[in-house]
Amino acid sequence: MDRSLEMIFQNAAGKNARISVADPREDLTPQEVQAVMDTVLAKNIFNTTGGDMVKALSARIVIRDVVELISQVQ
C-alpha cells in the first residue's frame, strides 16, 4: 500500500493547490501537519499557476492499494 500526506491550500486565484508527501510517519499528528501548513504559508515557499498559496484548507492521509494482475517485466 502506498501512503501519502496530502495538504490542500487555496491560492490567490481561489483555486485549490495540493502538496503531496510520500510515506508520512505513522504517528503524524494534526498539530504537526497544521504547523507545517502554517510555515508553508508564512514563508511563501511555493507558488502556483494561480499565484501564492493564501489559505490552508485541509490535510489527509491518502492510502492507495494497487493489485497488479499482469506484469510484462521479466
Steps between C-alpha positions, in 0.01 A plus 500: 500500500619848413435770760532873451419813691299741287482863611247718321534877477310779329705721270455869416272411206266311734598159361618201699867405496630173645832398648550127535767340719574130453521258792405724794576379852238271650478713816457836322267731695258763372694761699825414320333519159336834589839638605651399166210651306533824699873509418432447129264799505716724720819445302322506161700192403301394194340686211222357285362592160225680692747699709617466858335260742288712732300260718536149644182305429553140606737208533449128468681169479435331166544123484526339160493124458609367160438142397706408195327244279747464214861610482714504187820551700736204469 
